[in-house]
Amino acid sequence: MARRSARRLQQHSSTTNTLSTSQITPEPSTATADLPTNTTSTSQTGYDYPLPTESASTSSDFNATITSSAASSSTALGFNATSTTSSAATSTSTEPSCLYTAPVVNAGFERHGGNTTPPWTTFANSSDVTFSNEGNTTDSPSYKGRRHVRVTTTADYAVLTITQSLTLCPNFPYEFSAWSRILRVESRCTVVIHIGGFPVAFRSSLTTSPDYEEIVGVFGPWDATAVDLIITVTCTSAGDVAGATTIDLDEVRLTPYYG
């Protein structure tokens, strides 16, 4: 009887020695901590402990916390922890600082002194062509704000220029925009915008409207930083129209172009 018991004890000891650690499942009643079902045993720095599986967030009763970010990463152990992953991105701007300064001053003609609108300057080829800074009224509405400019003429051939000197960022494109009203087709009026001597936008009285319409153009880039913006209003048949011909302008602007 003693010989049989010794043989069974020897068989049990041999079987126990052949089992790997991963084949042993501790009973909840005898284990010091419950192993989560969604973890695997991984050896790190000589210690065996369960780590969260690959998922966005894992909550466990065991002590595992893994937090990673683009800037730093850390591993800590503690009870009832959650695994989270986040990333942080940084960006740097390479745009020149001169892009943040509006090139056109007094773009809406709000600043005025009588019929002058500094720093804009005007030139007319005839005394029958007048330039005025108008308030926002029913008969002479502004597109935006309280003021706008109006060109009035009764001449057979009328030319008026409105000019401002600008400082631009070199080697960077810009978009020009302005709002205008031309009410009479028969006046044959046109509005042409030149920047640095190049035409960039155009509108004629063939597209008349009681409402303001936008004139848009893209130009550049070029090396020059100091350029003149010239708005030229030309009417070739205003003398044939009963009453005066009027053209309203407002909100003349330049903005960096990213198209």
Helices and strands as residue ranges (DSSP letters): H 2-18, G 21-23, E 39-44, E 47-52, E 58-59, E 65-68, E 73-76, E 82-85, G 97-100, E 121-124, E 129-135, E 147-153, E 158-167, E 174-182, G 185-187, E 189-195, E 198-204, G 205-207, E 213-219, E 226-235, G 238-240, E 245-256
